[in-house]
Amino acid sequence: MNILFDRMKNKKETIKNPLYENPYSYGKIIVDNDKCSGCMQCKNTCIVNAIEMKNGKADIDYKKCIYCTDCIEACKSQALTNSHDYKMADIEEIGMSLKERIHNRFNRSLVLRSVDTGSCNGCMLEISASQNTYYELDRYGIKFAASPRHADGIVVTGPVAINMKEALLKTYYAMAEPRIVIAVGSCAYDGGIFKNGYGNFEELNKIIPVDLTIPGCPPSPQAVIYGMLKFMNKYN
């Protein structure tokens, strides 16, 4: 509804700045240590084990978090709040060295191949939305190719199902070096809600090296665009 209202107001299909501050977005769960009593209700509620207790206070791994907000509702002391800041993409340590090495090559454009290794299709829908006429990812020189041989990197969504491991590796090695690997969503990061399933591996990073992680369940088109621009040094 907000998108339709914006289109009627601005008389255009494409938003001028897709990285606007979005009050409706979900972001990192913030812990107020002064209010946190260490009761562990949030930890016991979290189904993906994204919350640990450190020094008697809750500590949330935003990459594992699926942002269901159950922990916020379970916290009786109201120590947890949603920041609504979707800019959570994080360049991994291996990605930092790769970024410096290939920046001059990819700072103008980036061609990616999408690989769904067993997702619920939520992340795929958001990636597709980032390419529509409203967000228009293409304007930044970021495009998707049908073949990994034409791609600079791959975008992986979903937990890596056992039956998809071989296909993932074939896609990865079909790309020319240096290869970029972008994990989109909590499932791609460590398995998400499926991490204990018998049919998948827990972490993508145990199969191929991950350079960029875009957290969320699923991450919004804004989060996807921000992560890719951050990797290309086009956004701080």
Summary of the structure (lengths in Angstrom):
residues: 236
radius of gyration: 18.4
end to end distance: 29.8
largest distance: 53.4
contacts: 749
relative contact order: 0.18
helix: 36%
strand: 17%
